[in-house]
């Protein structure tokens, strides 16, 4: 019997047995966020440095709801539309004691929230040189993914679809190409709408999936978080198991050898 225990995901000095990363924004309440994170099994949560006070009761910050002995914090530069702004935001997250990890986002368009490739490359180089462990949000462009990897980012995070769109994995072929060429973990980020999207990403071979809106804005966030956990485990197991090849014609599932005619 094969070993059914998956290898952990290693990013920098951090070791994760859960490959599901969750965000902390847009939840209807702090309580629903806390409960959703708990049932998802996630070990790493993203925190938007620029929005830490939004939706939080007076006198508290978002960090008060995220025990450090339970979650690794992944500060992100969400909302930054140029490299300099993203770099300053990453530095602020480190100064606030959230560690050396950073999810880098340099957005290029306010409507699509797609990344600015030039700004992303520029900011990634600076942050890597400053010792950050950079997980970099990018488009599903295999060339850009390779350029980021060459700069020394710890993980490349291609978008499955535009941020918050819930459209799932729009271009699985590009994701496959990125995965085939990568030497660093590939974490699908953005666009997840439901559990099947998570399963698809893992079945393609993604090392992890990061999502937020699909859980936070679900009618029942906690139930959806539980579904995302199950989908992540199923999709990862399916990838490791190795699916059968697709065929144009049918193949009998029962053996045909050894059958005696007339019986």
Buried (B, 14 or more C-beta within 10 A) or exposed (E): EEEEEEEEBEBBEBEBEBBBBBBBBBBEEBEBBBBBBBBBBBBBBBBBBBBBEEBBEEEEEBBEBBEEEEBBBBBBBBBBBBBEBBBBBBBBBBEBEBBBBBBBBBBBEEEEBBBBBEBBBBBBBBBBEBEBBBBBBBBBBBEBBBBBBEBBBBBBBBBBBBBBBBBBBBBBEBBEBBBEEBEBBBBBBBBBBBBBBBBBBBBBBBBBBBBBBBBBBBEEBBEBBBBBBBBBBBBBBBBEEEEEEEEEEEEEEEEEEEEEEEE
